[in-house]
Amino acid sequence: MLRRRRILVINPNSNPAVTAAIDAAVDPFRFAEGPEIVCTTLREGPWGVETQKDADSVTMPLRQLVDGAEDVDAFVIACYSDPGLHVCREGTGSPVFGIGECAIAAALTRGERFGVLGLSARSLGRQLRSLRQMGTISRLAAERALDMSVAETASGERTLERMTEVGRILVQEDGADVVVMGCAGMARHRAPLEEALGVPVIDPIRAAISMAIGAVQADC
């Protein structure tokens, strides 16, 4: 009997509320004949990956988790900054997807110019470097900060209101015709934000899971 395929989604921060939000976001992708999708929290991680120091600090713990994982057919690193992405790819024969990279790839198929809702001003430089490395910065309309923490985006009462406010600036002033949510904790706000903005809104978690399922199903 063939083993059921398995996708491991890793939240690199140690906040269980963010992991719960991620788990809820991927639930629609669970189906009887599909791969098992397991979400886990990196206990060694900071409460939120919000600075370059935070991102660098989880690189080796992520690699160790990947090294120790058994019967995993694809990994998803569920942080928009894609920490440890390349070192984890180096350590496994299974595909490793970063939600930031996947979100941008998805955005390029939905519009001409994308805007990004970043967490804070200090995260923008790190994410702009990533866009330059991907060769996609020419398609960026703008990236604007919400000035919120990871924890606030996952559970804050004013999160959607603030995302809508900044998202309208991206669309109306910066010319974005698709908006990318720049944090895993924003997943539950995708549908109402898309309705409010009137343009496609990309959830990085769903973008990465779609690609991971496609990869493992292709091997069946």
N, C-alpha and C positions, 0 to 999 in steps of 0.2 A: 504493500500500500504506500502511495506517495505521501511524503510529509507535507503538511500544509505550509505554504509560504508564510514568512514572518517579516514584518517591517517594525523596526525599533525606532521610536521617535524620542529623542533625548532633549529635555529642557535643560540647558546649561546653567540656569540659575537654580537656587535652592528654595524658591517660593512655590509651595504646593498649589496655591491659588492659580498661578500661571499654568502649571501642569494640568490642572483641572480644566482650564479654559481651552488648552490645546486638545485635550482628550475630547471635549465636547465638539470642537471644530472638526475633528476627524471622524466623528461618529457616523455621519452620513455616508462615509466611504467604506464602512464595514458591511459586507454582504456575505451570504452563506457560502458561495463558491470562491470568494476572494481571499486575499491574504489576511492573516491575523495582524492587527495593528496594536502595538503595545506602546504606551507612553510611560516614560520614566523621568525622574528628577535626578540631576547630578547633585548629590548631597554636598560635595566639596565646593560647589559654586557659590558665588556671592548672591545676595538677595535679588539683585538685578544686574544684568550685564549692560552697563551704561557708559563706561569709559574704556579707553584702550587698555588700561591696567586690568579691568574686569575681564575683557576679552582674552588678554594674554594669559590670565591666571587659570583659565579653564582648559587651555589647550592640551596639556599633558593628562589631566584627569579624564578628558574626553577620549584621548588616545588609549588610555588604560582601560576604559570601559569598553571601547571597541575591540581591543585586543582580547579581552576576557569574555566577550559575547559568543555564544554558541547558537547555531541554527538560526542565524539572522541573514535574510536574503537582501535586505536594503536597510540603510540607516538614514535618518533625517535629523539634522542638527537644527533644533527649533529655536534659533535666535537669529534675528535679522542681520546681525553683523557677521554671521557665518564663522564663529570662532573655531579654530582647530580643523577647519574643513580639509585643508590639503594634507596635514599630518595624519588625519584619520583615513583619508583616501590611500595614503601610502601604506597603511597598516592592515588593509583588508582587500580581499578580492571582490567583495560585495560593493555595489554602488553606494556612495555616500552623497546625499543631497543637502545643500544648504538652503534654507528657506529664502534668504535674501537673493541669492543667485537665481533661484527658481522663480521668484516673484518678478524680477526684472525680465526674465525670459518670457514669462506669461504676458507682462505688460506690453512688450514689443509686438505681440500678436493682436492686441486689442486697440491700439491707438498709435498715433504718430509721435506724440510727445507725452511723456509720463511725468507726473509729479509725485513726490514722496512725502508722507507725513512722518517726520522723524520725532524721536522722543524729546530730545533736548538739544540745545545749541552745541554742547560738547560732543554729541554723537555725529554731527553733520560731517566734520572733517574725515572721520574714519569711514563713513559710508560713501563719501565722494571719492576717496581713494579707491574704494572697491569698484565703483563705476568706471573709473579711469582704467583700472586693471582689466575689467571686462570689455573695454572698448565701446561702452554704451553711453558715455556721458554726453555725446552730441545729441542724443534723443531726450535728454533731461530738460524738462521745462523749468523745474525748481525743486528744491527740497526745503521744507519749512518745519520748524520745530514746534511741537505742542507745549514744550516746557512742562512735561509731566514725567513721573517715574514709571518704571515697568509695573510696579504694584498698582499705581493709580489707573493705568490703562486697563488692567485686568478687572479692577473692582470699583474704581472711582465713580461717583454718581454723576459728575459733570463731564465724563470722558466723551460721550457721543456729541454733546453740545460743543465742546472744544474742537473735536475732530471736524465737525461740520463747519465751524467758523474758519478754521485754517484751510480746510479742503476747498471752500468757496474761493479763497484767495488764490489757491493753486489753479483753479479752473478759470475764474473770471479775470484775474490779473496776470497770471503767469502763462496762461494758454495751455494748460494740461488737458488732454482729452481722455486720460485714464489716470487713476490715482492708486498708488501703492501704499498700503498700510505698513509702516516701518517697524513693527514689533509683533511678536507672537501673541502677546496678551490682548491685542485688539480684535481678535477673531470674531467675537460675538457682535461686533458693531458693523460688520461688512454690509449686510443687507440694508439696514436703515440708512447707513451713510450713502450707499449707492443711490437709494431713492431720493435722498436729500440733495445730492450733487447733480444727478442726472447724467453721470458718466460712469463707465465701468470702474469698479473698485476691486483691486486685487488683494486677497488675503494670502500672505506668504505661506501659511500653514497648508491651506488647501492646494495652492500651486505646487508645493513640494510633494504632498501626498499623492496628487494626481500623477506626477512624474514617477514617483517610486512605485506605485501600483502598475503603471505602464511597463516599467522595467522588469518587475518580477513576474508579471503575467506573460510577458513576451518570452520568458524562459520556460514556461510550462509546456 
